[in-house]
Structure formats: structure tokens, C-alpha cells
Amino acid sequence: MISLLLLNGGVGSRFEAGGPKQFVTINGVPILVYALKAADAVASITQIVLNFPNGHEETVRNVVRDYAISTPITYVPAGATRQESGAALLAAATNDLVVIHESARPLVQSRDFETLIASEHANVGFMHEIPFTVAPVDPATHRVTGSLERSRLRNVQLPQKFAAADLRRGYEYAQGADLVYTEDATMCADAGAEVFFIEGSEYNIKVTTPGDMNIASLIVSGRAGGNE
């Protein structure tokens, strides 16, 4: 049995929507609903732990009710940072294995969760090959400081699966070392856990800007028409 930790506490500061972007619609459906519906169809996900931005608990509960999500949901207030939010979600999980995802990645499908859960590895996430060259730089001086081997780099995506105990140790490590991570696979690896990856998809984008919303809308429309 799996607990899904669904990060949903962002306030949409970069989205320019006048409020949390998870309530903005893609083809008439709130962004939040896509991940909820995908998870709701996976039998091994027996709990969804869902957070909410300050002042928006009722809105989130109404979305869950309106779209008839049947998996039991535990509601948790969002933390001040993504890392704090993840730790709070984990504290409310009732299963020994957890999957972490974020509502800002609405293109996740049930089969993605199922593939992740079926992996032999306890700690594993989707990552995608980087199709362009990246370089380490000094932002202050604008100096290029070296080179990186692209074949050894991956774009970190969600969802990710963890043994709850390993993820908990990851958060404890980050807090103890006063480090801030923007995702959990590298955090857990730095904390000493073995973490693996599954090849991800170019369609697994994060909706951060209005332009991302337009791309997501096109992909959703393509799926409806059987074009993916």
C-alpha cells in the first residue's frame, strides 16, 4: 500500500494568475484535478496526503468533492518552503512506502504511478535526458568555470517513490545540515540512501508560467484525440 504525498501549497507567484495556479483550469479542469484523478485510479494508492495554500483549504476540499475523488485524503497545511511542506506531508502518511508528486505537474498519468510503484527499487524517480548542453558558471562574474558531461546528467522529474524511513532521514539530514533542496531524490542520495531513476518523458512538464499552461493544454488536447 502506498501513500501519495501531493504537494499543492504553492501560491502561484510566478504564474500571474492572481491566486494559486492549481485552481486555474486546463481545458476546463483545475490543474489540481489531473494528478488527483490519475492517482485515484491506482488501487495500490490507499491514501492521498494533500496540502493547501494558506486560506484555501475549503477551495481544495471543494475541488476534491466536485470531482468525486474516492481515495481517502488527509489534508495538511502547506509549510513555508517546499521542503517543509514535504516533511509535513510525510508526517501524515500512514504507509511505509510513499510517492511524492506535485499538482503543478498535471500531465502525470495513472500508468506513471503504476510504473514507479512496480519498480524493484524502494527509492526511485522519473528523470529525463537533457537534450541541450549545460555548463557550470559563476553568476557573480559571468565566468564559465568548467564543463559537465551531459550523458551523466538528468532532468529531475516527479513522481518519485521512497521508503518512508529513507525520506524521513533525508529531511532530517537537510534540516541538520541547514540545506534547502527543491526535490527529494538528490536530498535522499546526499543523505546516504540508494536512489535510482526511471527514464522520464518530455511531456512531463511542470506548469510554472502561462506559456507552460498553453503547452500543457495542447498536450491534454492531443491525448484526448489519441495523438500521444
N, C-alpha and C positions, 0 to 999 in steps of 0.2 A: 504493500500500500504506500502511496505517495502523497505528500502534502505539496501543493503548488503555492509558492510564495510569489505573489503577483504585485510587483512594485507599481504603484498607481498614485504616488503622492506629489508628483510634480505640479507646479503652478503655471507652467507654460510661459515663462518669462521671455523665451526666445521665439515664441510662436506668434506673438502679436494678435492673439485672439480675444483679448480682454478677459481671459479666465483660463482655467486648466484645459489643456488641449485634449485630454482624454474624453471630454464631453463633446468636442467638435465631431461632426459626422463625416464619414466616408461613404459615399453613395447612400446617404440617408440613415446610416447606422453609427452610433457613437463609437469612437476608436476603442474604448474600453471593452466593448462587447465582443470584438473579434477574438481576443485572447480568451475571454470567458467561455465563449461558445466552443472554441477549439478544445479547451480543457474539459469542458462539461461532457464531451463525447468520449472521453478516455476513462474506461472503467476503473483502472488502477489508481487514478487520482481520486482519493476519497475525502480530501479536504482542500479547500482553497482559502489561503490566508491573504486577505486583501486590505491594503491600506488606502487612506484617503487624505486629500489635502485638508488643511485646517479650514473648518467651516463648511465642508462639503460632504459630510458623512451621509446626510439624508439623500443628497443627489445620487451618491453611489448606490445606496440601498435601493432607491427607486429604479435605477438602471437595472440592477440585478433582478428585481421583481418584474419589471416590464418585459424583460427578455427571458423570463422563466428559467433561470439557471437553477438546476436541481441539485448540484453538488453542494454539500454543506459548506457555508462560508463563515470564517472568523474575521471580524473587522478590527483593524488596528490603526491607530492614528499614525500619520507619517512622522518620521524623525526630521531633524534639522538638515541632515545630509542623506544621500543615497545609502551610505554605509550604515548610518544609524537606523534608517528605515529597514534595511535588510536584516539587521540584528533583531529588531523588534518583531518582524515577521517570523523569523526563525524561532524566537522565544515562544510564539503562539502555536508552532507546529506540533502536531500530535504523532507524527510518523518518523521513523528512523531514517528514511530517505526523503529528500526534498528536491523539487525542481524549482529553480528561480527564473522568473521571466518578468517582463515589464510591458505594461499596456501600450507604451509608445512603439512597440513592435507588433502592429496589428496583423501582419501578414503571416504569422505563425499558423500552422495547420495541425489538426489532430495527429496526423502521421508523424509530424516532427516530434511531438511529445512522446509518441509511442516508440520511435526510433531511439530516442535518448534513453528512455526507461529500459528498453530492451538491451542496451549496451552492457557488456560484461563488466565494465568499469564502474565503480561507485561514484567517482568524481570525473565528470566528462561534460564537455560543452561543444556547441557548434562553433566552428571558426572557418573563415573563408580565405582562400588565397588572395593576396594583394596583387592587383593587376597593374600596378604602377611602381615606380622607383621611389623609395623614401630615403632620407638622409638625416643623420644627427647634426644638429646645429646649435649654436649659442644664440638665443633670441636677443640677448642684450647687444651683441656686437654684429649680428647678422653673418657670423662666420660659419662656414661649413667645417665641422670638426672631424669628419671621417666618412666612413661608408658602412652600409648594412647589407647583408646578404638577403635579398628578397625571398629566396626559397625557404629561409628559416624563420620567416615572419608570417603571421596570420592576423587577419581582421577578426577581433573577438566579437562573437555574436551571442545572442540568447535564443532559446533557453539553455540553461546549464543544470546538470544534476549533481548532487552531492550527498555523501553520507552526512547526516545532520551533525554528528560529532565532529567531523573534519571541518565543516563550515563554521561551526561554533568556535573551534580552535583558530580558524582564520580570522574571525572578528576579534577574538581575544588578542591575537598576535598584532593585528593592526592597531588596536587601541593601546596596547602596551608599548609599541614602538612609535606611537604618535604618527602613524602613516595613514594617508587617505587614498583609497582605491576607488575607481569608478566602475569596477566589475569584480567578480569574485573568483574567477579561475586563477588569475595571476596572484591574487591575495593568498589563496589556499596553497598554491605552489610555493610562494615565498615563505609560508608558514610551515612548510615541510611535508605537505601531503602530495601524493602522486596524483596528478591531474592529466587527463588525456583529452583529445579532441576528435570530433567527427567533422568531416567536410561539410561546410555550410552551403548556403545558396546566395546568389547575387540578389535574389528577390527579398531576402530577409533584411529589409532596411528599417532604420529607426526614424520615426516621424519627429523631426525637430523643428523644421521650418515649413512655411506654406508651400514651398516648392516640393518638399518631401511628401506633403499631403497630395499634391497633384500626381506624383509618381505612384503613390500607394493606390489612389483612386483608379488609375489606369490598370494597375496590376489586378486589383479586385475585379474590375470590369472584364479583364481578359480571362480570369478564372471562371467567371460566370458564363463566358462564351466558349469555354473549353480550349482556350488558347495557351495555357501553360502546361 
